[in-house]
Amino acid sequence: MLKLFIDECINWDIVFALRQNGFDALTVKDAELTGSDDETIFKFACENKRILLTYDRGFGDIFRFNISRSSGVVIVLTGRMKKDEVVNVVLSFISTVDKRTDLRGKLVIIGKSRIRITGR
């Protein structure tokens, strides 16, 4: 089962949907890291072997974050999606990953109709 670490920018509806579908979704608030800087969030995710789920494109900066040592970083580009579309896109992707893809050391960018996975 995937272990996710949910950045505080992620909408509660996504957290709720993930938990309702049986995913281990720990939030920044649950970890008592509300207001922490990105480095602290990334370090926590790495140390606890959790995939970081965020809207923050800054986590995609490979010069700032060593994604290769992470359990994976998933950035959701919400664009012009409605809240329910974002929830469905995230849930669909995470459900697929849980069954067949290892995200360790990978950066995933999820958009409305496209998913890009890169690794070092």
Secondary structure, DSSP 8 states (H G I E B T S, - for coil): --EEEE-TTS-HHHHHHHHHTT-EEEETTTTT-TT--HHHHHHHHHHTT-EEEES-GGGG-TTTS-GGGSS-EEEE--TT--HHHHHHHHHHHHHHHHHH---TTEEEEE-SS-EEEEE-
